[in-house]
Amino acid sequence: MEYDKQSQESPMSMSDEKHLTTSDGKAIEINDGGEPAVTTADGNTLAIISPAAERALTRKFDLRILPVLAIMYLFNSLDKSNLGNAKTHGLEKTLGLKGTQYNTILSVFFVPYVLTAPFLGILGKQYGPNRVLPLMMFTFGFCTLMVTAAKNFAGIMTLRWFLGMSESAFFPLVIYYQTTFYRRGELACRLAIFYAAQSIASAFGGLLAFGVFQIESDTIAEWRYLFIIEGCCTILFSFFAFFYLPQSAATAKFLSPEEKELAYYRMQVDSSSVVNEKFNLRESFKIFKDWTMAPNFSGAVMLLILAFASDYTRWRFPFVALGFLFTFLGMIIYVGINVKSQLHIAYFATFMMTWGTSAPSVLLDVWYNNNVAHEGRRIVLTSIGVPLANLMGVVSSNIFQNKDAPKYIPALATTAAFGATGLVLTLILGVFMMFDNARRNKKKAERKIEVKDIPTERLRDGPRVDEFRWFY
């Protein structure tokens, strides 16, 4: 681990008496210079955590792990959204779909998506996201490929069920996987880069579909080639990811022994209460005692802006609320104008809608992960929270009815109402966290304690700990 004798801003501005013993017999304490130092049990300084070394380490994670995860999620988004593209080129006619059957096959995806996510998330913690994520990717790639063999409503309905099952814990596991490499204050912008792949997929998916639909064939329907190409590419990349992704920083072949040691201590003081802790079902489900339950490219850009600003300021709820506000205003503007005569305003409104589409999802996921130091409880909460949020896909699949065309007023009004509700609830929760932190500080009359002052290894039991401070 690199030594650095220059005084730097510490992630823990705690007093000298706070001697933090870690699970390997070493400790992290603040020395006279205000620097976080790794010490042995007998009090000798082993190393001083260097900000320069940390930056070099995170750059390695950014270059070696983030691109692979982003590509995996790109395929995940393509395989999930290609049904809409196929519909425009004869899917309903080929499969003989009638009435609301197309809406049904869209909706059925979300049932197993919600039901199986917690179990697959637990498997991901048990056997490692680096193994379970590629296996899930292989499975949803195989389901996508098998759509080429679907002959009727029952066949594609079955495949959509297993597709929802295989994708259910994918995003929660990616979130959890990143929390094992990055500090809490580094997570939002990294997750946003990964999540932006979905917005890119929305734009790229339509372009890919247009190209594929130019294929002329007398053997199979042209739309089936889209599933062949996307399914095969997904399966091939899953093999690469299986052998490439490290289980943790400790097993990453691209890190030196010193970097592995630094990565461990980063997580010990600013991510997890116990790093690489074995999953305990009873312990992990205690989380419910503390928590109740494009324009696409411009949307991706706004997502990155909000996420980077959130990490820079270390504030979460104002940026979540801003995302909800963008979507709400976009919907209200669109509903309130004559689209044909005010086309430019309508187009601007669609930009506003996409500005707030992704940011609340990303930052909300980061927000509650930032407030849970226990790794098992973190994966359980994420595996349940993300699919439940995506359950609203059942609503969105059914509120846009042909009879409401071309303005779809009921659907837009419903979406705006959800946006307004999300905005209000976010502000209420954020204000509560601010007041609760102030209340906790009053008990510690000697000085004000900020969230960054408390190493996460002290926060295993969450709000029940006196030193706990909400990361809002």
C-alpha positions as CSV (number, residue, x, y, z in Angstrom):
1,M,0.0,0.0,0.0
2,E,1.4,3.4,-0.9
3,Y,2.7,5.8,1.8
4,D,1.7,9.5,1.6
5,K,2.9,11.8,4.4
6,Q,1.1,14.9,3.0
7,S,-2.0,16.0,4.8
8,Q,-5.1,15.2,2.8
9,E,-8.8,15.5,3.4
10,S,-9.8,12.3,5.1
11,P,-13.0,10.3,4.5
12,M,-13.1,9.9,8.3
13,S,-12.5,13.1,10.3
14,M,-12.6,11.3,13.6
15,S,-10.6,12.0,16.7
16,D,-7.5,10.0,17.6
17,E,-9.3,7.8,20.2
18,K,-11.4,6.2,17.5
19,H,-9.3,3.1,16.9
20,L,-11.2,0.8,14.5
21,T,-10.3,-2.8,14.6
22,T,-11.0,-4.8,11.4
23,S,-11.7,-8.4,10.9
24,D,-8.1,-9.3,10.0
25,G,-6.6,-8.0,13.2
26,K,-5.4,-4.6,11.8
27,A,-7.0,-1.3,12.4
28,I,-7.7,2.1,10.8
29,E,-7.2,5.2,12.8
30,I,-6.7,8.9,12.2
31,N,-3.1,9.9,12.9
32,D,-1.9,13.3,14.1
33,G,-1.9,14.6,10.5
34,G,-5.5,13.8,10.1
35,E,-4.8,11.0,7.7
36,P,-6.5,7.5,7.7
37,A,-3.7,5.0,8.6
38,V,-3.7,1.2,8.7
39,T,-2.1,-0.1,11.8
40,T,-1.2,-3.5,13.3
41,A,-2.5,-4.8,16.6
42,D,0.5,-3.6,18.5
43,G,0.0,0.0,17.3
44,N,2.6,0.2,14.5
45,T,1.6,2.1,11.4
46,L,1.5,-0.3,8.4
47,A,0.5,2.2,5.8
48,I,-1.2,5.5,5.2
49,I,-4.0,5.4,2.7
50,S,-3.0,7.7,-0.2
51,P,-5.6,9.6,-2.1
52,A,-3.4,9.3,-5.2
53,A,-3.3,5.5,-4.8
54,E,-7.0,5.4,-4.4
55,R,-7.5,7.4,-7.6
56,A,-5.3,5.0,-9.5
57,L,-7.2,2.0,-8.0
58,T,-10.6,3.4,-9.0
59,R,-9.4,4.1,-12.5
60,K,-8.5,0.5,-12.8
61,F,-12.0,-0.5,-11.7
62,D,-13.4,2.0,-14.2
63,L,-11.5,0.6,-17.1
64,R,-11.6,-3.1,-16.3
65,I,-15.1,-3.6,-14.7
66,L,-17.5,-0.8,-15.7
67,P,-17.2,-1.4,-19.5
68,V,-18.0,-5.1,-19.2
69,L,-21.0,-4.4,-17.0
70,A,-22.3,-1.7,-19.3
71,I,-22.1,-4.0,-22.3
72,M,-23.9,-6.7,-20.3
73,Y,-26.7,-4.3,-19.5
74,L,-26.8,-3.1,-23.0
75,F,-27.6,-6.6,-24.1
76,N,-30.1,-6.9,-21.2
77,S,-32.0,-3.9,-22.4
78,L,-31.9,-5.0,-26.0
79,D,-33.3,-8.4,-25.2
80,K,-36.0,-6.9,-23.0
81,S,-37.2,-4.3,-25.5
82,N,-36.9,-6.0,-28.9
83,L,-40.5,-7.2,-28.7
84,G,-41.8,-3.7,-29.5
85,N,-39.5,-3.4,-32.6
86,A,-40.7,-6.9,-33.8
87,K,-44.3,-5.8,-33.4
88,T,-43.8,-3.1,-36.0
89,H,-42.7,-5.7,-38.5
90,G,-45.4,-8.3,-38.3
91,L,-44.9,-10.2,-35.0
92,E,-48.6,-10.1,-34.2
93,K,-49.6,-11.4,-37.6
94,T,-47.0,-14.2,-37.7
95,L,-48.0,-15.5,-34.2
96,G,-51.7,-14.9,-34.7
97,L,-52.1,-12.6,-31.7
98,K,-55.5,-11.1,-31.2
99,G,-57.1,-8.5,-29.0
100,T,-55.0,-7.7,-25.9
101,Q,-52.7,-10.7,-26.3
102,Y,-49.7,-8.5,-27.2
103,N,-50.3,-6.5,-24.0
104,T,-50.5,-9.7,-22.0
105,I,-47.1,-11.0,-23.2
106,L,-45.6,-7.6,-22.2
107,S,-47.2,-7.8,-18.8
108,V,-46.4,-11.4,-17.9
109,F,-42.7,-10.6,-18.0
110,F,-43.0,-8.6,-14.7
111,V,-44.6,-11.4,-12.6
112,P,-41.6,-13.7,-12.4
113,Y,-39.4,-10.6,-12.5
114,V,-40.7,-9.6,-9.1
115,L,-41.2,-13.1,-7.6
116,T,-37.8,-14.6,-8.3
117,A,-35.5,-11.6,-7.9
118,P,-34.9,-12.0,-4.1
119,F,-33.9,-15.6,-4.5
120,L,-31.6,-15.0,-7.4
121,G,-30.1,-12.0,-5.6
122,I,-29.3,-14.2,-2.6
123,L,-27.7,-16.8,-4.9
124,G,-25.6,-13.9,-6.3
125,K,-24.4,-13.1,-2.9
126,Q,-23.8,-16.7,-2.0
127,Y,-21.8,-17.7,-5.2
128,G,-20.6,-14.3,-6.3
129,P,-22.1,-11.8,-8.8
130,N,-19.2,-12.6,-11.2
131,R,-20.6,-16.1,-11.7
132,V,-24.4,-15.5,-11.4
133,L,-24.6,-12.4,-13.6
134,P,-23.0,-14.2,-16.7
135,L,-25.2,-17.2,-16.1
136,M,-28.3,-15.0,-16.0
137,M,-27.0,-13.3,-19.2
138,F,-26.7,-16.7,-20.9
139,T,-30.2,-17.6,-19.8
140,F,-31.9,-14.5,-21.1
141,G,-29.9,-14.6,-24.3
142,F,-31.1,-18.2,-24.8
143,C,-34.7,-17.2,-24.1
144,T,-34.3,-14.4,-26.7
145,L,-32.9,-16.8,-29.2
146,M,-35.7,-19.3,-28.7
147,V,-38.3,-16.7,-29.7
148,T,-37.4,-17.6,-33.2
149,A,-39.0,-21.0,-32.6
150,A,-42.3,-19.5,-31.1
151,K,-45.3,-20.4,-33.2
152,N,-48.2,-19.0,-31.2
153,F,-49.4,-17.0,-28.2
154,A,-48.7,-19.8,-25.8
155,G,-45.1,-20.3,-27.0
156,I,-44.0,-16.7,-26.7
157,M,-45.9,-16.3,-23.4
158,T,-43.8,-19.1,-21.9
159,L,-40.6,-17.6,-23.2
160,R,-41.5,-14.2,-21.8
161,W,-42.1,-15.8,-18.4
162,F,-38.6,-17.3,-18.3
163,L,-37.1,-14.1,-19.7
164,G,-38.5,-12.2,-16.8
165,M,-37.2,-14.8,-14.4
166,S,-33.7,-14.7,-15.9
167,E,-33.5,-10.9,-15.9
168,S,-35.1,-10.3,-12.5
169,A,-32.0,-9.9,-10.2
170,F,-29.6,-8.7,-13.0
171,F,-29.8,-5.0,-12.1
172,P,-29.8,-5.6,-8.3
173,L,-26.8,-7.8,-8.6
174,V,-24.9,-5.2,-10.7
175,I,-25.6,-2.6,-8.1
176,Y,-24.4,-4.8,-5.3
177,Y,-21.4,-5.9,-7.3
178,Q,-20.3,-2.3,-7.7
179,T,-20.7,-1.6,-4.0
180,T,-18.0,-4.1,-3.3
181,F,-15.5,-2.1,-5.4
182,Y,-16.4,1.6,-4.8
183,R,-16.8,3.9,-1.8
184,R,-20.3,5.2,-1.1
185,G,-19.5,8.7,-2.5
186,E,-18.1,7.2,-5.8
187,L,-21.0,5.0,-6.6
188,A,-23.7,7.2,-8.2
189,C,-21.7,8.4,-11.2
190,R,-20.4,4.8,-11.9
191,L,-23.8,3.3,-11.7
192,A,-25.1,6.1,-14.0
193,I,-22.5,5.3,-16.6
194,F,-23.6,1.7,-16.5
195,Y,-27.3,2.6,-16.5
196,A,-26.9,5.0,-19.4
197,A,-26.4,1.8,-21.5
198,Q,-30.2,1.4,-21.3
199,S,-30.8,4.8,-22.9
200,I,-28.2,4.0,-25.6
201,A,-29.9,0.6,-26.2
202,S,-33.2,2.4,-26.8
203,A,-31.6,4.4,-29.6
204,F,-29.4,1.7,-30.9
205,G,-32.1,-1.0,-30.7
206,G,-34.4,0.8,-33.2
207,L,-31.5,1.3,-35.6
208,L,-30.4,-2.3,-35.4
209,A,-34.0,-3.4,-35.9
210,F,-34.3,-1.2,-39.0
211,G,-31.2,-2.7,-40.5
212,V,-32.2,-6.3,-39.7
213,F,-35.7,-5.8,-41.1
214,Q,-34.1,-5.1,-44.5
215,I,-33.2,-8.8,-44.7
216,E,-35.4,-10.6,-47.2
217,S,-36.2,-14.2,-46.5
218,D,-38.7,-16.8,-47.7
219,T,-37.7,-19.2,-44.9
220,I,-38.6,-17.3,-41.7
221,A,-40.2,-14.0,-40.9
222,E,-37.8,-11.0,-41.0
223,W,-38.4,-10.0,-37.4
224,R,-37.1,-13.4,-36.2
225,Y,-33.6,-12.5,-37.4
226,L,-33.6,-9.7,-34.8
227,F,-33.9,-12.3,-32.0
228,I,-31.3,-14.6,-33.6
229,I,-28.7,-11.8,-33.8
230,E,-29.4,-10.3,-30.4
231,G,-29.7,-13.8,-28.7
232,C,-26.5,-15.1,-30.2
233,C,-24.5,-12.0,-29.3
234,T,-25.8,-12.1,-25.8
235,I,-24.8,-15.7,-25.3
236,L,-21.3,-15.2,-26.7
237,F,-20.6,-12.3,-24.4
238,S,-21.9,-14.1,-21.4
239,F,-19.0,-16.7,-21.8
240,F,-16.5,-13.8,-21.9
241,A,-18.0,-12.2,-18.8
242,F,-18.0,-15.5,-16.9
243,F,-14.2,-15.9,-17.2
244,Y,-13.3,-12.2,-17.0
245,L,-15.2,-10.7,-14.0
246,P,-13.3,-11.0,-10.7
247,Q,-15.2,-12.3,-7.7
248,S,-13.9,-9.4,-5.6
249,A,-11.0,-7.0,-5.5
250,A,-9.0,-9.6,-3.5
251,T,-9.1,-12.0,-6.5
252,A,-8.7,-9.4,-9.3
253,K,-5.7,-10.5,-11.4
254,F,-5.2,-6.9,-12.6
255,L,-4.5,-5.6,-9.1
256,S,-1.2,-5.8,-7.2
257,P,-1.1,-7.2,-3.6
258,E,-0.8,-3.6,-2.3
259,E,-3.9,-2.5,-4.4
260,K,-5.9,-5.5,-3.1
261,E,-5.1,-4.5,0.4
262,L,-6.1,-0.9,-0.3
263,A,-9.3,-2.0,-1.9
264,Y,-10.2,-4.1,1.2
265,Y,-9.7,-1.2,3.6
266,R,-11.7,1.2,1.4
267,M,-14.7,-1.0,1.6
268,Q,-14.2,-1.6,5.3
269,V,-14.4,2.1,6.2
270,D,-16.8,3.4,3.5
271,S,-19.1,0.7,2.2
272,S,-19.5,-2.5,4.3
273,S,-19.6,-3.3,7.9
274,V,-17.8,-6.6,7.2
275,V,-16.2,-7.0,3.8
276,N,-17.0,-10.3,2.0
277,E,-19.2,-11.4,4.9
278,K,-21.0,-14.8,4.4
279,F,-24.7,-14.5,3.7
280,N,-26.9,-15.1,6.6
281,L,-30.6,-15.2,5.7
282,R,-32.0,-14.3,9.1
283,E,-29.6,-11.4,9.6
284,S,-30.2,-10.1,6.0
285,F,-33.9,-10.0,6.3
286,K,-33.7,-7.7,9.4
287,I,-33.5,-4.9,6.8
288,F,-37.3,-4.7,7.0
289,K,-37.0,-3.5,10.6
290,D,-35.3,-0.3,9.3
291,W,-37.0,0.3,5.9
292,T,-40.6,0.4,4.8
293,M,-41.4,-0.7,2.1
294,A,-34.5,9.4,-27.1
295,P,-34.5,12.3,-26.7
296,N,-33.0,9.1,-25.3
297,F,-29.4,10.4,-25.5
298,S,-30.4,13.7,-23.8
299,G,-31.9,11.5,-21.1
300,A,-28.6,9.7,-20.8
301,V,-26.7,13.0,-20.6
302,M,-29.0,14.4,-17.9
303,L,-28.7,11.1,-16.0
304,L,-24.9,11.5,-15.9
305,I,-25.1,15.2,-15.0
306,L,-27.4,14.4,-12.0
307,A,-25.4,11.4,-10.9
308,F,-22.1,13.2,-11.0
309,A,-23.5,16.2,-9.2
310,S,-25.0,13.9,-6.6
311,D,-21.6,12.2,-6.0
312,Y,-19.8,15.6,-6.0
313,T,-22.2,17.1,-3.4
314,R,-22.8,13.8,-1.6
315,W,-26.5,14.7,-1.7
316,R,-29.1,12.2,-3.0
317,F,-32.7,13.2,-2.5
318,P,-32.6,16.7,-4.2
319,F,-31.4,15.0,-7.4
320,V,-34.0,12.2,-7.2
321,A,-36.7,14.8,-6.7
322,L,-35.4,16.8,-9.6
323,G,-35.7,13.8,-11.8
324,F,-39.3,13.2,-10.8
325,L,-40.0,16.9,-11.4
326,F,-38.6,16.8,-15.0
327,T,-40.8,13.9,-15.9
328,F,-43.9,15.4,-14.2
329,L,-43.5,18.8,-16.0
330,G,-42.8,17.1,-19.3
331,M,-46.0,15.1,-19.1
332,I,-48.1,18.1,-18.0
333,I,-46.8,20.2,-20.8
334,Y,-47.5,17.5,-23.4
335,V,-51.0,17.0,-22.1
336,G,-51.8,20.7,-22.0
337,I,-50.9,21.6,-25.6
338,N,-52.0,20.9,-29.1
339,V,-49.3,18.7,-30.4
340,K,-49.9,19.2,-34.1
341,S,-49.9,23.0,-33.9
342,Q,-47.2,23.3,-31.2
343,L,-44.8,20.6,-32.4
344,H,-41.7,22.3,-31.1
345,I,-43.1,22.6,-27.6
346,A,-44.2,19.0,-27.7
347,Y,-40.8,17.9,-28.8
348,F,-39.2,19.8,-25.9
349,A,-41.6,18.1,-23.5
350,T,-40.4,14.7,-24.6
351,F,-36.9,15.8,-23.7
352,M,-38.1,16.7,-20.3
353,M,-39.8,13.4,-19.9
354,T,-36.5,11.5,-20.6
355,W,-34.5,13.7,-18.4
356,G,-36.3,12.3,-15.4
357,T,-36.8,8.8,-16.6
358,S,-33.6,7.2,-15.4
359,A,-32.2,9.5,-12.7
360,P,-34.7,8.5,-10.0
361,S,-34.1,4.8,-10.6
362,V,-30.3,5.1,-10.5
363,L,-30.1,7.5,-7.5
364,L,-32.8,5.8,-5.5
365,D,-30.9,2.5,-5.8
366,V,-27.7,4.3,-4.8
367,W,-29.5,6.2,-2.0
368,Y,-30.8,3.2,-0.1
369,N,-27.6,1.2,-0.7
370,N,-25.6,4.1,0.8
371,N,-27.6,3.7,4.0
372,V,-27.2,-0.1,4.5
373,A,-23.7,-1.2,5.6
374,H,-24.6,-4.9,6.0
375,E,-23.8,-6.6,2.7
376,G,-26.4,-9.3,3.1
377,R,-29.2,-6.9,3.9
378,R,-28.1,-4.7,1.1
379,I,-28.5,-7.4,-1.6
380,V,-31.9,-8.5,-0.1
381,L,-33.2,-4.9,-0.1
382,T,-31.9,-4.3,-3.6
383,S,-33.2,-7.6,-5.0
384,I,-36.7,-6.8,-3.7
385,G,-36.8,-3.0,-4.2
386,V,-35.7,-2.9,-7.9
387,P,-38.1,-5.6,-9.2
388,L,-41.0,-4.0,-7.2
389,A,-40.2,-0.7,-8.8
390,N,-40.2,-2.4,-12.2
391,L,-43.5,-3.9,-11.4
392,M,-44.9,-0.6,-12.7
393,G,-44.1,-2.0,-16.1
394,V,-47.4,-3.9,-15.7
395,V,-49.2,-0.5,-15.5
396,S,-47.3,1.1,-18.4
397,S,-47.9,-2.0,-20.6
398,N,-51.6,-1.5,-20.3
399,I,-52.4,2.2,-19.9
400,F,-51.5,3.1,-23.5
401,Q,-54.6,2.0,-25.3
402,N,-55.3,2.4,-29.0
403,K,-58.6,4.0,-28.2
404,D,-56.8,6.9,-26.5
405,A,-54.7,7.7,-29.6
406,P,-53.2,10.0,-30.6
407,K,-52.7,12.0,-27.3
408,Y,-53.1,9.1,-24.8
409,I,-54.4,11.6,-22.2
410,P,-55.2,8.9,-19.5
411,A,-51.8,7.3,-19.8
412,L,-49.9,10.6,-19.6
413,A,-52.1,11.8,-16.7
414,T,-51.4,8.5,-14.8
415,T,-47.7,8.8,-15.4
416,A,-47.7,12.5,-14.3
417,A,-49.5,11.5,-11.1
418,F,-46.9,8.9,-10.3
419,G,-44.2,11.4,-10.9
420,A,-45.8,14.0,-8.6
421,T,-46.2,11.3,-5.9
422,G,-42.6,10.3,-6.2
423,L,-41.5,13.9,-5.9
424,V,-43.5,14.5,-2.8
425,L,-42.4,11.2,-1.1
426,T,-38.7,11.9,-2.0
427,L,-38.8,15.3,-0.4
428,I,-40.6,14.0,2.7
429,L,-38.0,11.2,3.2
430,G,-35.1,13.6,2.6
431,V,-36.3,16.1,5.1
432,F,-36.9,13.4,7.6
433,M,-33.3,12.2,7.2
434,M,-32.0,15.7,7.7
435,F,-34.1,16.3,10.9
436,D,-33.2,12.8,12.2
437,N,-29.4,13.5,11.7
438,A,-29.9,16.8,13.5
439,R,-31.7,15.0,16.4
440,R,-28.9,12.5,16.6
441,N,-26.3,15.3,16.7
442,K,-28.0,16.9,19.7
443,K,-27.2,13.8,21.7
444,K,-23.5,14.3,20.9
445,A,-23.2,17.8,22.2
446,E,-19.5,18.0,21.9
447,R,-19.5,18.3,18.0
448,K,-21.5,17.8,14.9
449,I,-21.0,14.5,13.2
450,E,-21.3,14.1,9.4
451,V,-22.1,10.9,7.6
452,K,-18.6,10.8,6.2
453,D,-17.1,10.9,9.7
454,I,-18.4,7.4,10.6
455,P,-16.7,4.3,9.1
456,T,-19.2,1.8,7.8
457,E,-17.8,-1.0,9.8
458,R,-19.4,0.6,12.9
459,L,-22.9,0.7,11.2
460,R,-23.8,-2.9,10.9
461,D,-27.1,-2.4,12.7
462,G,-28.1,0.7,10.8
463,P,-30.2,3.3,12.5
464,R,-30.2,1.4,15.8
465,V,-26.5,2.6,16.2
466,D,-26.2,6.0,18.0
467,E,-23.4,7.0,15.5
468,F,-25.5,6.3,12.5
469,R,-26.1,9.2,10.2
470,W,-28.4,9.1,7.2
471,F,-26.7,9.6,3.8
472,Y,-29.3,11.8,2.2
